Amino acid sequence: MGFYEEIKKLSKYSSNYALTVLEGDFAGEKALISDSRLIWSSKENGFLEKNITDVLSKIDSGVVDISGTDVYVEELGHEKKLVVCGAGHVSAPIIKIGKLTGFKVICVEDRDSFADDARNAGADEVLCDDFGKALDSIPGDSDTFFAIVTRGHTWDIDCLRSIFKKEYAYIGLMGSPRRTGMVKERLRAEGISEELLNTIHTPIGLGIGAETPEEIAVAVMAEIIEVKNRMKRNFGYPKEILGPILAEYQGDGDGRKILATIVRKNGSAPRQTGTKMLIMPDKTCIGTIGGGSAEAEVMSKGAELLMEPGERTVLHHVDLTKTENTVNGMVCGGNFDVLMETIL
């Protein structure tokens, strides 16, 4: 459990990587790198510690060759946060879709009655205060996405003044060309650089001809998801996975669990590397690695590992082109490797 407990302690303001040896005599050995420093390893003076110089020179997400041995390196992104500025008629569906797609949603609004609407829509946190003041209390980071959907350009400007002071992954600004042009011109006159102004996505959302609040919300979230996925930095251990890993199991048996992680993929496999699924002692699952026959195969392998004593680290290959993975003559045409680890 030490590895997962240490992950929980990592600073969200640091650049963090998790390493796992995939093969050979050192399979299953783990280490954590934070801000280019080795801060934890599962084996003192083990393979990863001895090769730390090589590790640091090749630090990048994916499978890397360290002294002839495959090591899975995973950048640990932070929890994805969506900050919705404004709680008008477009905000509620944005909040709802944001929650459905796995974001922690924070809404900023300066009117009490509208703030209640954001709470009713399911926002995790609602800050009811002046826009600038409320936003100044949000640290921001490379996994924070801002959607500015206020009721007027005065409040847009207040939001942008604050957001430009912090790190962010995305800024989207709703409004007509005239309104957004006024906002940019005002900020430009205040000394905001053209480089920062050009980071604003406006008009907000993908160009799908959206008209209703719900359609606009779909366009906004589609653009945010596109930007998020382009970053190719999966959050390695979201709370939905890390929480049950660390929690004491209340059911029958010794509480052994299997963590399945896609570490390598080729072709049109359904999910990206870094995707995780936790197989519980009762063989239920938390998360998904893509569903269908491929997931069923991994679950079957996980059920076998649950029956085996001790800790195991297995690299399981799933071939989606095999006949048994064909449904009605349709195949994905790809394959992927799944790291399967026993957690006691």
LINFEN-V573186 format. One record per pair of residues at least 6 apart in sequence whose C-alpha atoms are under 6 Angstrom apart, sorted by the first residue. I is the first residue (numbers start at 1). GAP is how many residues later the second one is. D is the distance in Angstrom with one decimal. If there is no record, write none. Layout:
# LINFEN-V573186
i->I gap->GAP d->D
i->I gap->GAP d->D
This chain:
# LINFEN-V573186
i->14 gap->21 d->5.9
i->15 gap->19 d->5.6
i->15 gap->20 d->5.1
i->16 gap->17 d->5.7
i->16 gap->18 d->4.5
i->16 gap->59 d->6.0
i->16 gap->60 d->5.5
i->17 gap->15 d->5.8
i->17 gap->16 d->5.0
i->17 gap->57 d->5.4
i->17 gap->58 d->4.4
i->17 gap->59 d->5.5
i->18 gap->14 d->4.7
i->18 gap->55 d->5.8
i->18 gap->56 d->5.2
i->19 gap->11 d->5.4
i->19 gap->12 d->5.1
i->19 gap->53 d->5.6
i->19 gap->54 d->4.6
i->20 gap->8 d->5.9
i->20 gap->9 d->5.7
i->20 gap->10 d->4.6
i->20 gap->51 d->5.6
i->20 gap->52 d->5.2
i->21 gap->6 d->4.9
i->21 gap->7 d->5.3
i->21 gap->8 d->5.4
i->21 gap->50 d->4.4
i->22 gap->48 d->5.7
i->22 gap->49 d->5.5
i->28 gap->285 d->5.5
i->30 gap->11 d->5.7
i->30 gap->12 d->5.3
i->31 gap->9 d->5.5
i->31 gap->10 d->4.1
i->32 gap->7 d->5.9
i->32 gap->8 d->5.2
i->33 gap->6 d->5.8
i->61 gap->12 d->5.0
i->61 gap->13 d->4.7
i->61 gap->14 d->5.6
i->62 gap->10 d->5.7
i->62 gap->11 d->5.3
i->63 gap->8 d->5.5
i->63 gap->9 d->4.4
i->64 gap->6 d->5.7
i->64 gap->7 d->5.4
i->76 gap->159 d->5.2
i->76 gap->160 d->5.1
i->77 gap->156 d->6.0
i->77 gap->157 d->5.9
i->77 gap->158 d->4.3
i->78 gap->157 d->5.9
i->80 gap->23 d->5.2
i->80 gap->63 d->5.2
i->81 gap->22 d->5.3
i->81 gap->23 d->4.7
i->81 gap->24 d->5.9
i->81 gap->63 d->4.8
i->82 gap->23 d->4.8
i->82 gap->63 d->4.8
i->82 gap->64 d->6.0
i->83 gap->22 d->6.0
i->83 gap->23 d->4.8
i->83 gap->24 d->5.7
i->83 gap->63 d->4.8
i->84 gap->23 d->4.7
i->84 gap->63 d->4.9
i->85 gap->22 d->5.9
i->85 gap->23 d->4.9
i->85 gap->63 d->4.7
i->85 gap->64 d->5.7
i->86 gap->22 d->5.8
i->86 gap->23 d->5.0
i->86 gap->63 d->5.3
i->86 gap->64 d->4.4
i->87 gap->22 d->5.9
i->87 gap->27 d->5.6
i->87 gap->31 d->5.8
i->90 gap->123 d->4.7
i->92 gap->29 d->5.4
i->93 gap->121 d->5.7
i->93 gap->124 d->5.7
i->94 gap->123 d->4.7
i->105 gap->18 d->5.2
i->105 gap->19 d->5.4
i->106 gap->17 d->5.9
i->106 gap->18 d->5.9
i->106 gap->19 d->4.8
i->106 gap->20 d->5.7
i->107 gap->19 d->4.8
i->108 gap->18 d->5.9
i->108 gap->19 d->4.9
i->109 gap->6 d->5.7
i->109 gap->19 d->5.0
i->110 gap->18 d->5.0
i->110 gap->19 d->4.6
i->110 gap->20 d->5.2
i->131 gap->28 d->5.9
i->132 gap->26 d->5.3
i->132 gap->27 d->5.6
i->132 gap->30 d->5.7
i->136 gap->26 d->5.9
i->140 gap->26 d->5.7
i->140 gap->27 d->5.3
i->140 gap->28 d->5.8
i->141 gap->26 d->4.7
i->141 gap->27 d->5.1
i->142 gap->25 d->6.0
i->142 gap->26 d->5.0
i->142 gap->27 d->4.9
i->143 gap->26 d->5.5
i->144 gap->24 d->5.3
i->144 gap->25 d->5.5
i->145 gap->24 d->5.4
i->145 gap->25 d->4.7
i->146 gap->24 d->5.9
i->146 gap->25 d->4.8
i->147 gap->24 d->5.9
i->147 gap->25 d->4.8
i->148 gap->24 d->5.9
i->148 gap->25 d->4.9
i->149 gap->25 d->5.3
i->171 gap->29 d->5.2
i->172 gap->28 d->5.7
i->172 gap->29 d->4.5
i->172 gap->32 d->4.9
i->173 gap->29 d->5.3
i->173 gap->31 d->5.2
i->174 gap->29 d->5.8
i->174 gap->30 d->5.1
i->205 gap->14 d->4.6
i->205 gap->15 d->3.8
i->205 gap->18 d->5.2
i->206 gap->13 d->4.9
i->206 gap->17 d->5.4
i->210 gap->6 d->5.1
i->249 gap->6 d->5.3
i->255 gap->26 d->5.8
i->256 gap->25 d->5.7
i->256 gap->87 d->5.7
i->256 gap->88 d->4.7
i->257 gap->22 d->5.7
i->257 gap->23 d->4.9
i->257 gap->24 d->5.5
i->257 gap->85 d->5.8
i->257 gap->86 d->5.1
i->258 gap->20 d->5.8
i->258 gap->21 d->5.0
i->258 gap->83 d->5.5
i->258 gap->84 d->4.7
i->258 gap->85 d->5.9
i->259 gap->19 d->4.6
i->259 gap->81 d->5.6
i->259 gap->82 d->5.2
i->260 gap->16 d->5.6
i->260 gap->17 d->5.2
i->260 gap->79 d->5.6
i->260 gap->80 d->4.5
i->261 gap->13 d->6.0
i->261 gap->14 d->5.7
i->261 gap->15 d->4.5
i->261 gap->77 d->5.3
i->261 gap->78 d->5.1
i->262 gap->11 d->4.9
i->262 gap->12 d->5.5
i->262 gap->13 d->5.6
i->262 gap->75 d->5.9
i->262 gap->76 d->4.5
i->263 gap->10 d->5.1
i->263 gap->74 d->5.8
i->263 gap->75 d->5.9
i->264 gap->9 d->5.8
i->264 gap->72 d->5.5
i->264 gap->73 d->5.2
i->265 gap->70 d->5.8
i->265 gap->71 d->4.1
i->266 gap->68 d->5.4
i->266 gap->69 d->5.4
i->267 gap->67 d->4.0
i->268 gap->64 d->5.7
i->268 gap->65 d->5.9
i->268 gap->66 d->4.7
i->269 gap->65 d->4.9
i->269 gap->66 d->5.8
i->270 gap->20 d->5.3
i->271 gap->19 d->5.7
i->277 gap->9 d->5.7
i->277 gap->10 d->4.7
i->277 gap->11 d->5.2
i->278 gap->7 d->5.6
i->278 gap->8 d->5.1
i->279 gap->6 d->4.6
i->293 gap->32 d->5.8
i->311 gap->31 d->5.2
i->312 gap->29 d->5.7
i->312 gap->30 d->5.3
i->313 gap->27 d->5.8
i->313 gap->28 d->4.6
i->314 gap->25 d->5.9
i->314 gap->26 d->5.1
i->315 gap->23 d->5.7
i->315 gap->24 d->4.6
i->316 gap->21 d->5.6
i->316 gap->22 d->5.1
i->317 gap->19 d->6.0
i->317 gap->20 d->4.5
i->318 gap->17 d->5.5
i->318 gap->18 d->5.4
i->319 gap->16 d->4.5
i->320 gap->12 d->6.0
i->320 gap->13 d->5.7
i->320 gap->14 d->5.4
i->320 gap->15 d->5.4
i->321 gap->12 d->5.0
